[in-house]
Amino acid sequence: MGLSEYDMEQLLKTITAYSESPEFKKALDIPAEAPVTFVPLAQGEYHRNFVFAHPITEKKYVLRVNYGSQMHLDNQIGYEYKALDMLKFSGRTPVPVFVDNSGAVDGHGILVMAFIEGRPLDYERDLFRAAACLADVHSTPISSPESLIEIGNPIKGILEECEQMFAVYKQSAVADPRKVAMIEELMGLAYQKADEMKALDYQNVCINTELNNHNFLVNEKTGFVSLIDWEKPLWGDPAQDLGHMLAPTTSFWRTDIILKEETVEAFVRDYRSFVDDRIRLGNLEERVKVFLPVTCLRGITWCAMAYVEYMTPGRAIANPDTLAKLKAYQTESFLQDIKAYLLK
């Protein structure tokens, strides 16, 4: 939910006052007497972003206010900062310049990073440029991998998360018995696919885990692609990122595009070529074929859970487009399409 006009005005006053602190001014090399002006940029459920320009150099930055953690971390903003600091040598991610987890802004953590110009990725125009971006990000040497969370069995971990989200829908008053049965069948197929998979062979890298097209920024002049929003990085299998990016539940959410099988295969080939032995990819193609449908299942079960929340009596529906997508992900035709992925 967005802030009211009054609440946004109060938050702007708070961060403006915060920007006058000696620590902030020193970190950004801003003269003590120079004021900073913030403009709302974008927001999510767990953060709000503001853009500002350095009053002397005019270089643009993003100030991120953290409101919570999808990963249930006590120091979410510090975790993000550490990941970005290790990834800065990729040349593809925002460079962090300042972090404050003291709660100085209404009890919330603060992260400042360089602003990256660009528009969201267009699947038809930019897809294979994103393969080069991911290859550079994944191939970046990570100085302190122990600082990143590692999931022992990532595929099973995603399936367990699916079980928890699906339970919310299955036990609700709005559950459709036919759709419950179809999703239960998909769960069974996904577990079977995971169990039948050969031994995993790969090198851990820093993965983003949330590769929707709005997290990629394309420079309109050069075509260069960057990857932003590092809220949930993990130390894990690069195939997990590819599976998430290429899954129909990811592309369909904002664009109504579902990538063809030959396009998915071409993307994986290009990605492997761009990596060029900088990391060990092992049986990448096989793993992507498992992560992709498992990611689809995660999208379906998340939508089912969110649908319950949208249908709760007395809840104001904030976004009709979101509700339409939640329903679309539960249609029998869409569920049958996902079943086809699991049967391959």
C-alpha positions in Angstrom: 0.0 0.0 0.0 1.2 3.5 -0.8 1.7 6.3 1.7 -1.0 9.0 2.0 0.0 12.4 0.8 0.4 13.6 4.4 2.5 10.6 5.4 4.8 11.0 2.4 5.2 14.6 3.2 6.2 13.7 6.8 8.7 11.0 5.5 10.2 13.5 3.1 10.7 15.9 6.0 12.3 13.2 8.1 14.8 12.1 5.5 15.6 15.7 4.6 16.4 16.4 8.3 18.4 13.2 8.4 20.5 14.3 5.4 21.8 17.2 7.4 23.6 14.8 9.7 27.4 15.0 9.7 27.6 11.2 8.9 25.5 11.5 5.8 27.2 14.6 4.5 30.6 13.1 5.0 29.8 9.8 3.3 28.5 11.7 0.3 31.1 14.4 0.4 28.4 17.1 0.6 29.3 20.5 2.1 27.7 21.1 5.5 25.8 24.1 4.2 24.5 22.5 1.0 20.9 21.3 1.2 19.7 18.0 -0.4 16.3 17.6 -2.1 14.6 14.2 -2.3 12.0 13.1 -4.8 9.9 9.8 -4.4 11.1 7.2 -6.9 9.5 3.8 -6.3 8.3 1.6 -3.5 7.6 -1.9 -2.6 6.1 -3.7 0.4 9.4 -3.6 2.3 11.1 -0.4 1.1 10.6 3.1 -0.2 13.1 4.8 -2.5 13.9 8.4 -3.2 16.2 9.9 -5.7 18.4 13.0 -5.1 21.2 14.8 -6.8 24.5 15.8 -5.2 24.2 19.6 -4.8 27.7 20.1 -6.1 28.5 17.3 -8.6 24.9 16.8 -9.6 25.5 13.0 -9.6 22.3 11.2 -8.8 21.8 8.7 -6.0 19.0 6.6 -4.5 18.1 6.6 -0.8 16.3 3.5 0.2 14.3 3.3 3.4 13.8 -0.2 4.7 10.5 -1.3 6.3 10.9 -5.0 6.8 12.5 -8.2 5.6 11.1 -10.9 3.3 14.0 -13.0 4.6 13.2 -12.3 8.3 16.5 -10.7 8.9 17.2 -8.4 11.8 19.6 -6.3 9.7 18.0 -6.4 6.2 19.5 -3.1 5.0 23.0 -4.2 6.1 22.5 -7.5 4.2 21.6 -5.7 1.1 24.5 -3.3 1.4 27.0 -6.1 1.9 25.8 -7.9 -1.2 25.9 -4.8 -3.3 29.4 -3.9 -2.0 30.7 -7.4 -3.1 28.9 -7.1 -6.5 30.1 -3.6 -7.4 33.0 -5.0 -9.5 30.5 -6.6 -11.9 29.7 -3.1 -13.3 26.1 -4.3 -13.6 24.7 -3.4 -10.1 24.1 -0.2 -8.1 27.2 0.9 -6.2 26.4 1.4 -2.5 28.0 4.4 -0.8 26.4 4.6 2.6 24.4 2.4 5.1 22.9 3.2 8.5 21.1 0.4 10.3 20.6 2.4 13.5 17.0 3.2 12.8 17.6 6.9 12.7 14.8 7.5 10.2 11.6 6.6 12.2 13.2 3.4 13.3 14.1 2.2 9.8 17.4 1.4 8.1 18.9 3.5 5.3 20.9 2.6 2.2 22.3 5.1 -0.3 23.5 3.8 -3.7 24.4 5.3 -7.1 21.4 5.9 -9.4 21.2 3.9 -12.6 19.5 5.5 -15.6 17.3 3.1 -17.7 13.9 1.7 -18.5 12.5 -1.7 -17.6 13.7 -4.6 -19.8 11.5 -5.4 -22.8 11.4 -9.2 -23.3 11.2 -8.8 -27.1 13.9 -6.2 -27.6 16.4 -6.8 -24.7 16.2 -10.4 -23.5 19.5 -11.6 -24.7 21.3 -8.5 -23.5 20.0 -9.6 -20.0 21.9 -12.9 -20.5 25.1 -11.0 -20.7 24.2 -9.0 -17.6 23.5 -12.1 -15.6 26.7 -13.7 -16.8 28.7 -10.8 -15.5 26.9 -10.6 -12.2 27.1 -14.4 -11.5 30.8 -14.5 -12.5 31.8 -11.7 -10.1 34.2 -13.1 -7.4 32.5 -12.8 -4.0 34.9 -11.9 -1.2 32.8 -13.1 1.7 30.4 -15.8 0.6 29.7 -16.7 4.2 27.9 -13.4 4.6 25.2 -14.6 2.2 22.5 -17.0 3.1 22.8 -20.4 1.5 19.9 -22.8 1.1 21.0 -26.5 1.4 18.6 -27.9 -1.2 17.2 -24.9 -3.1 14.6 -26.8 -5.1 13.2 -28.5 -2.1 13.3 -25.2 -0.2 11.1 -23.5 -2.9 8.7 -26.5 -2.8 8.4 -26.2 1.0 7.6 -22.5 0.6 5.0 -23.5 -2.0 3.4 -25.9 0.5 3.1 -23.1 3.1 1.5 -20.6 0.7 -0.8 -23.2 -0.8 -2.1 -24.1 2.6 -3.4 -20.6 3.1 -5.6 -21.0 -0.1 -6.6 -24.6 0.5 -7.9 -23.8 4.0 -9.7 -20.7 3.0 -13.4 -20.1 2.3 -12.7 -19.0 -1.3 -10.8 -22.2 -2.3 -12.1 -23.9 -5.5 -12.0 -27.7 -4.9 -11.2 -28.3 -8.6 -8.3 -25.9 -8.6 -7.1 -27.3 -5.2 -6.9 -30.7 -6.8 -5.0 -29.3 -9.9 -2.5 -27.5 -7.7 -2.0 -30.6 -5.6 -1.3 -32.6 -8.7 1.3 -29.9 -9.8 2.9 -30.2 -6.3 3.3 -33.9 -6.7 4.8 -33.6 -10.2 7.2 -31.0 -8.9 8.5 -33.1 -6.1 8.8 -36.1 -8.5 10.8 -33.9 -10.9 13.1 -32.8 -8.1 13.6 -36.3 -6.8 14.5 -37.7 -10.3 17.0 -35.0 -11.0 20.6 -36.1 -11.3 23.3 -34.9 -8.9 23.6 -31.1 -8.9 26.9 -29.9 -10.5 27.5 -26.2 -10.2 29.5 -23.5 -8.5 27.7 -21.3 -6.0 27.4 -17.6 -7.0 25.6 -14.6 -5.7 22.1 -14.9 -7.1 19.3 -12.2 -7.1 16.3 -14.6 -6.9 13.8 -11.9 -8.1 14.4 -11.4 -11.8 11.3 -9.7 -13.1 11.8 -7.3 -16.0 11.5 -4.2 -13.8 14.6 -5.2 -11.9 16.6 -5.0 -15.1 17.3 -1.4 -16.3 18.2 -0.9 -20.0 20.2 2.3 -20.9 18.2 3.6 -23.9 21.3 5.1 -25.6 23.8 2.2 -25.2 21.5 -0.8 -24.6 23.6 -1.7 -21.6 21.7 -3.7 -19.0 22.0 -3.4 -15.2 20.4 -5.4 -12.4 18.8 -3.5 -9.5 16.8 -4.4 -6.3 19.0 -6.8 -4.3 16.5 -7.4 -1.5 16.8 -11.2 -1.5 20.3 -12.3 -2.6 21.5 -15.8 -1.9 24.6 -17.8 -2.2 23.3 -20.4 -4.6 22.8 -22.0 -8.0 22.9 -19.7 -11.0 20.2 -21.9 -12.6 17.8 -20.6 -9.9 18.1 -17.1 -11.4 17.7 -18.3 -14.9 14.7 -20.5 -14.0 13.0 -17.6 -12.3 13.6 -15.1 -15.1 12.5 -17.4 -17.9 9.4 -18.8 -16.1 6.0 -17.8 -17.6 4.8 -16.8 -14.1 7.5 -14.1 -14.1 7.2 -12.7 -17.6 3.4 -12.9 -17.6 3.0 -10.9 -14.4 3.7 -7.5 -15.9 3.8 -8.0 -19.7 1.4 -10.8 -20.7 4.4 -12.5 -22.5 5.2 -16.2 -22.2 8.5 -17.1 -23.7 8.6 -19.9 -26.2 10.6 -23.0 -25.4 13.2 -22.3 -28.2 13.7 -18.8 -26.8 14.3 -20.2 -23.3 16.9 -22.6 -24.7 18.6 -19.9 -26.7 18.8 -17.7 -23.6 20.5 -20.4 -21.7 22.9 -21.1 -24.5 23.8 -17.4 -24.7 24.2 -17.1 -21.0 26.6 -20.1 -21.0 28.6 -18.4 -23.8 28.8 -15.1 -22.0 30.0 -16.8 -18.8 32.8 -18.3 -20.9 34.1 -20.6 -18.2 34.5 -17.9 -15.6 32.4 -20.1 -13.3 31.5 -23.8 -13.4 28.0 -24.2 -14.7 27.9 -28.0 -14.8 24.6 -29.5 -15.9 23.0 -26.0 -16.2 20.4 -26.9 -18.8 19.1 -29.8 -16.8 18.8 -27.7 -13.6 17.1 -24.8 -15.4 14.4 -27.3 -16.7 13.7 -28.1 -13.0 13.9 -24.6 -11.5 11.7 -23.2 -14.2 8.5 -25.2 -13.5 9.2 -25.1 -9.7 9.4 -21.3 -10.0 6.0 -21.5 -11.8 4.6 -23.4 -9.0 5.9 -20.8 -6.5 4.2 -18.1 -8.5 0.9 -20.0 -8.6 0.8 -20.8 -4.9 1.8 -17.2 -4.1 -1.1 -15.9 -6.2 -3.5 -18.3 -4.6 -2.4 -17.0 -1.2 -2.6 -13.4 -2.3 -6.1 -14.0 -3.8 -7.3 -15.1 -0.3 -6.1 -11.7 1.1 -7.8 -9.8 -1.7 -11.1 -11.6 -1.1 -11.1 -11.0 2.6 -14.3 -9.1 3.5 -13.6 -5.4 4.3 -10.3 -5.3 2.5 -10.0 -2.4 0.1 -8.7 -3.7 -3.2 -5.7 -1.4 -4.0 -4.9 -2.6 -7.5 -7.5 -4.1 -9.9 -4.8 -5.1 -12.3 -3.2 -7.2 -9.6 -6.5 -8.9 -8.8 -6.9 -9.7 -12.5 -3.5 -11.3 -12.6 -4.2 -13.3 -9.4 -7.3 -14.7 -11.1 -5.4 -15.4 -14.4 -2.8 -17.5 -12.6 -5.6 -19.7 -11.3 -7.4 -20.4 -14.5 -7.5 -24.1 -15.5 -5.8 -23.3 -18.9 -2.9 -21.6 -17.1 -2.5 -24.5 -14.6 -2.6 -27.0 -17.5 0.2 -25.0 -19.2 2.3 -25.3 -16.0 1.5 -29.0 -15.9 3.0 -29.4 -19.4 6.3 -27.9 -18.1 6.4 -30.4 -15.3 5.7 -33.3 -17.5 8.6 -32.5 -19.9 
